[in-house]
Amino acid sequence: MTLGTLRTFFERVSEWGYPDAPTRVLVFNGDLPTPDDPLPKFLSDVDAAKLMQAAADADPVRRLVIEMLARTGLRVGEFCALTADAVVLIKGRHWLRVPLGKLHNDRYIPLHPGLVELLNDYQATRDDDIDRLIIWNGGPMSRHQITRILKRIAKAAGIGHVHPHQLRHTLATQAINRGMSLEAVAAMLGHKTLRMTLVYARVADQTVADAYDAVSDQVDALYTKPNGLRANGNGSAGMTQLAAEYDQRMLGNGWCNRPSQIDCQFESICESCAYYDTDQSFQPVLEAQRDHAADRDQHQRVDLFQMLIDRNQQAHK
């Protein structure tokens, strides 16, 4: 019995009014221990490169297995279920159609050109009628076979034990750290909500590292040159420098206060950026964005825009 189930049981005992029921609820939220929230385990860029190099030196099928997992972020069950016609051509680009899986949702994943070439070479060697995209020893691949293949390649790469799901975590982390939007990563991985994707934004966040590096020299100047902004008594040079660093830009629904020296890493999620600001004049746009998200059952974005609307209304009371 889980702690949540136990708490519900005690609540029902109190609510149903049994003769010997306690007079108050026996378990409160504060009585339950905080559950662990571990970060996903992923490969560093160095280890990922070693793995891909070792895969390139392996036989064609093993290499194809590693490349597929590393470049698509597939779950192992999804990989095993890929049918022979899973690769489709849409508007001149190859896509991988992933069947109903863990979350019962279909999706399409864009295929890397190099991966398409590997698949074409592999398909040219087949003469069977097994309805699977990739087979092993004359039959469909299993989870255990994929795990053993990855274990063998990881050993050859000298990076220790690697589980197939780590390649999914690695792709997601690499994509986010290089500027891919959370919405796009969620679609690629088949996440139903952004909450599932946000966990990768906590892993070795390159955006935070880049932002820190961009201002670290200025922070050091605060300690080494406490009067560095004052060129003369009236501080005019300091104000000129400050104005140059503070470059406010107008967005569709607010303002971006990001200093011009810092590159934007967030693409389409400005509302979650620390430099974002808005005011009452953007209220109609925010309301339209909220309603648009509501029409598409994007509940997290509805909450985000409603929070911004409420904040503007509170500020102008």
N, C-alpha and C positions, 0 to 999 in steps of 0.2 A: 504494500500500500504506500503510495507516494505521500509526501507531506501535504500537498494540495488536497488530495482526497481525504486525508485525515482531518484537515481543517474543515472541509465541507461536511464531513460526518458530524463533527462536534456542533457545527452551526445548526444542522437539521435537528439534532437532539434538543438543542435549546429552543428552537422555533416551534417544534411540534407539541410542546407542552406535556411531555410525559410526567406522571406523578413524581418520579424521582429525578427529573431533569434538573441540572444546575440552574441557578438563577441568572447566570450571565454567560456570554460566549466564552468558551474556554481557550480558544486559540485566536490570536490576533496576528496581523501582518508582521508586526515586530517580533513575534515569537519564532517565526520561520527563518532559517538561515538564508543568507543571500546566495543564490546559486552561482556557480562558477561561470564565467563568460570568457573562455579561452579564445585566443586568436587562432585562425587557421594556420596550419603548418605549410610553408611554401619553400621552394628552392630559391636560393639567391641567384642573381644574374650569372655569377661565375659558375655555380654548380649546374644551372640550367644549360649553359653553353657547353659544359663538359658532357652532360647527358646527351645533348643533340649531336655532338661530335662522335661520341661512342655509338650512337644509333646509326649515324651515316656510315660507319665501318661495319655494321652488322649485315646479316642477310636481308633481302628485300622485304620479306613479310614482317620480321621483327622491327625493321626500321619504319615500316608503314604504320605499325601499331603505335610506336612511340610518337611519331609525327602527328598522327591523328589525335591522340590524347592531348599532346602539348599545344597543338594549334587550334583546337576546337573547344576545349574545356568540357568535353563530354563526360558524363558519369559512366562508370564501367557497364552498368546495366543497359544504358542507352547505346553504348558502343556495341555490345553483344547483339542487340536487337536490330541493328541497321540492316535493312533489306538490300537486295542487289540493285534496286532502282533508287537508292537513297540520294544519289547525286543527280541534281537537275540543273538545267541551263535556263536562267531567267534573265532576259534583256542582256544577253551576251556575257553573263557572269555565272560561274558555277557556284551552286549552293548545296548544302547538305541538309536534307530533310530529316529531322529527328522525330521518331515516332513518339506516341504517348508513353510517358515514362513515370517517374516518381511523383510528379505533380500533375499528371494527367493533362499536359498541354503540349500541343504541336509547336514546333518552331523551325526556322531556317537559319543556318549558320553559313556565312560566306566562307569559301574555301580559298586558302592561299594557293597561288599559281603553282608553286613547287609541289604542294600536296596533290593538286590535280594531276600533275605529271606523274607522280609516284603511283597514284591510283590507276591511271591509264596504263602504265607499264605493267602493273600487277594484273589488271583485268585481262590484258593480252595473253597472259600465261595460263589462264583458266580454261578448262573444258568441261566443267561440271554444271549441274543445274540446281545447285543449292541456293536457296533464296536468302543469302547473306552477302553483305558487301565484302567482307573479309572472312576467309575460312582458315582453319588450322588442322592439318593432318586429315584432310578429307571431310571435315564436318564443321559445324558452327563453333565459334570460339566461346570459351567459358571465362568467368571471372578469375578462376584460379590460374588458367593458362596465361591470361593477360598479366596477372600479378607476377607469375614466374618469369615471363619475358622481361618485364620492367626490372625485376630484381637482378636478372642477368646483365642487362645493359648498364644499370646503375653500378654494379660491381665492376664492370669493365671501365666505367668512367671514374672509379675511385671516389665516389661520393657517398658510400654507405647505403643503408636501406632507404628505399623510396616507395611509397604507396601510390597506386594510380590516382587517387583523389588529390594527391599533392600537386599533380600536374594541372588539375582544374584550378586549385588555389593559386598556383604560380601564374597561370595565364591571366586570371582576374587581377592579381596584384600588379603584374607588369602593365596591363592595359590601363588601369586607373592611374598608376604612377606616371604614365606617359600621356595623360590628358584625355583618355577616352571617357565620355560622360557616363554617369552612373546608370542612366536609362538604357544606354546602348549595351553596357556590360550586363545589366539585368536581362535584356532581351537575348543576348548571346548565350547566357548561362541557363535561361529558362526559369528565372526567379519570378514568383508571382507578385512580390512586393519589393520596394527598394530597401526595406529593413534588412532583407536577406543579403543585399548587395553591399550595404553600408559597412558591414564588418570588414570588407577588404580595404576600405578607405582608412581603417585604423592601422593597417599593417605597413610598417616602414614607409610612411606617407612621404613620398618624394616632394609633393607640393609644399608640405610644411618645411621640409629640409631646404628647398629652393628659396622659399620666402625668408627663412632664417638667414641663409647665406647672403641674400640680397641686402639685408639690413644690418648684418653683424658689424660691418665696418662703421656704420653710423652709430650703432650702440657703443662700440669701443670708443668712438670720439667723445661720447658723453662723459667717459671716465678720464680720458687722457687730455681732453681739451674742453673743460667745463665752460669756458667763455668763447668757444670757437665761433659762435654765431654772431658775436658782436664785433663788427669791424670798426665801429665808432660809437660815440656816445648815444646817438639816437637809434642805433641798431638797424639802420636802413638796409645794410648789406645782408644782415640776418633775415630780415623780412623778405628780401628779394629771393634769397636761397630757399626759404620756406615756401614761398609762392610757387617757385619752380618745381619743388618736390610734390606739392599738393595740386594735382591735376584732376579736377572733378569732371566726370563725363556723364552725360545724360543717357539713361537707358529707356526702354519702352515703358517701364513702370516705376522708375526711381532714378537714383544717382549712384555712380561708382566712384568711390573716393580712393581708389588704388593709386599709389604713387606711380608716376610714369616710368620709373626705373625698374619696376617689378612687372614681369610678364604675367598675363592672366592664365591661370591653369584650370579654370573651372568651366569654360565654354558655356553651356546652357543652364547652369545652376547658379546664376548670379544671386538669387534670393537667399542662398545658403552661405554666401561669401561674407567674410568679416568686414570687407570694405563696402558692402552694399548699404544703401540708405534710400528712403522714400519719404513722401509726404502726402498731404491731403489732395494735392493737385492730380495725383495719379490714381485716386480712388476709383474712377470708372474703369480704368484698365485693369486694376487688381481684381475688381469685382467680376469683370468679363473673364479673366484668367481663372478665377475660382469657379465660375459657372461652367467654363469649358472643361476643367478637370473633373467636376462633379458629373457632367454628362458622360464621361469616360471612366467613371468609377475609380479615379485616381485619388484615393482618399488622403494620402499623405500630402499631395499637392494642394488639395482643398484645405486641409488644416493649415498649411504654410501660408497660403494667400489670405485665409480668414484671420490668421494671427497678425499679418501685416495691416489688414484693414482695421482690426480692432485697435492696434497700436496707434494708427493715425488718428482714429476717432478719439481715443483717450487723450492724445497729445493736444487736441484742439478743443477740449471741453473747457 
